[in-house]
Amino acid sequence: MAIETIRMSSKGQIVIPQGLREHLGMDEGSLFAVYGEHDTLVLKRITTPSKESLINDLQLMAEKSKKRLQQQGITEKDIPKIVDKARRK
């Protein structure tokens, strides 16, 4: 994609050219993290996972955690004691 020149407004706003937005699949309301140093700005789009993706990831984490607890011989009944011990430290 070609380099384009843009101008910042008096309010500090810049417009991402339409061609770049379309090429990168950016829509109105897209979120960005902004990093700046010296004369360089970097915009990184922040994507929010879908509800389904988030639920799937949480289920995988729960399954892995359950396996680790089983390997260590820790049962559900042990959890309150472990939490209480950690809070006392």
LOFI-599029 format. One record per residue (C-alpha): residue number from 1; x, y, z. Coordinates in steps of 0.2 Angstrom, whole numbers, padded with zeros to 4 digits. Layout:
N
<atom NUM, <X, Y, Z>>
...
% end
This chain:
89
<atom 1, <0000, 0000, 0000>>
<atom 2, <0006, 0017, -0004>>
<atom 3, <0011, 0030, 0009>>
<atom 4, <-0001, 0044, 0011>>
<atom 5, <0001, 0061, 0019>>
<atom 6, <-0012, 0067, 0032>>
<atom 7, <-0014, 0083, 0042>>
<atom 8, <-0018, 0084, 0061>>
<atom 9, <-0033, 0096, 0065>>
<atom 10, <-0033, 0110, 0078>>
<atom 11, <-0041, 0097, 0090>>
<atom 12, <-0027, 0085, 0087>>
<atom 13, <-0037, 0073, 0076>>
<atom 14, <-0031, 0064, 0062>>
<atom 15, <-0040, 0054, 0048>>
<atom 16, <-0034, 0037, 0043>>
<atom 17, <-0036, 0036, 0024>>
<atom 18, <-0051, 0026, 0018>>
<atom 19, <-0040, 0015, 0007>>
<atom 20, <-0030, 0010, 0023>>
<atom 21, <-0046, 0007, 0033>>
<atom 22, <-0053, -0004, 0020>>
<atom 23, <-0037, -0014, 0017>>
<atom 24, <-0035, -0017, 0036>>
<atom 25, <-0054, -0020, 0039>>
<atom 26, <-0056, -0005, 0051>>
<atom 27, <-0073, 0001, 0055>>
<atom 28, <-0080, 0016, 0065>>
<atom 29, <-0078, 0013, 0083>>
<atom 30, <-0062, 0003, 0081>>
<atom 31, <-0051, 0005, 0097>>
<atom 32, <-0032, 0008, 0096>>
<atom 33, <-0017, 0009, 0108>>
<atom 34, <-0006, 0023, 0104>>
<atom 35, <0013, 0024, 0107>>
<atom 36, <0023, 0039, 0103>>
<atom 37, <0042, 0043, 0105>>
<atom 38, <0052, 0057, 0097>>
<atom 39, <0044, 0060, 0080>>
<atom 40, <0035, 0043, 0078>>
<atom 41, <0017, 0038, 0082>>
<atom 42, <0012, 0019, 0082>>
<atom 43, <-0006, 0014, 0081>>
<atom 44, <-0011, -0003, 0086>>
<atom 45, <-0029, -0009, 0084>>
<atom 46, <-0036, -0017, 0099>>
<atom 47, <-0048, -0031, 0095>>
<atom 48, <-0061, -0037, 0107>>
<atom 49, <-0064, -0056, 0107>>
<atom 50, <-0081, -0062, 0103>>
<atom 51, <-0092, -0069, 0117>>
<atom 52, <-0090, -0087, 0110>>
<atom 53, <-0071, -0085, 0108>>
<atom 54, <-0070, -0079, 0126>>
<atom 55, <-0081, -0093, 0133>>
<atom 56, <-0071, -0106, 0124>>
<atom 57, <-0055, -0099, 0131>>
<atom 58, <-0061, -0098, 0148>>
<atom 59, <-0067, -0116, 0147>>
<atom 60, <-0050, -0122, 0141>>
<atom 61, <-0042, -0113, 0155>>
<atom 62, <-0054, -0121, 0167>>
<atom 63, <-0051, -0139, 0160>>
<atom 64, <-0032, -0136, 0161>>
<atom 65, <-0033, -0130, 0179>>
<atom 66, <-0044, -0144, 0184>>
<atom 67, <-0031, -0157, 0177>>
<atom 68, <-0017, -0148, 0186>>
<atom 69, <-0027, -0149, 0203>>
<atom 70, <-0031, -0167, 0200>>
<atom 71, <-0012, -0170, 0197>>
<atom 72, <-0008, -0162, 0213>>
<atom 73, <-0021, -0171, 0223>>
<atom 74, <-0031, -0155, 0227>>
<atom 75, <-0050, -0157, 0228>>
<atom 76, <-0064, -0144, 0228>>
<atom 77, <-0065, -0147, 0247>>
<atom 78, <-0047, -0141, 0249>>
<atom 79, <-0050, -0124, 0240>>
<atom 80, <-0057, -0114, 0255>>
<atom 81, <-0042, -0120, 0266>>
<atom 82, <-0030, -0115, 0253>>
<atom 83, <-0038, -0098, 0250>>
<atom 84, <-0039, -0095, 0269>>
<atom 85, <-0020, -0099, 0271>>
<atom 86, <-0016, -0087, 0256>>
<atom 87, <-0026, -0073, 0264>>
<atom 88, <-0017, -0075, 0281>>
<atom 89, <0000, -0072, 0273>>
% end
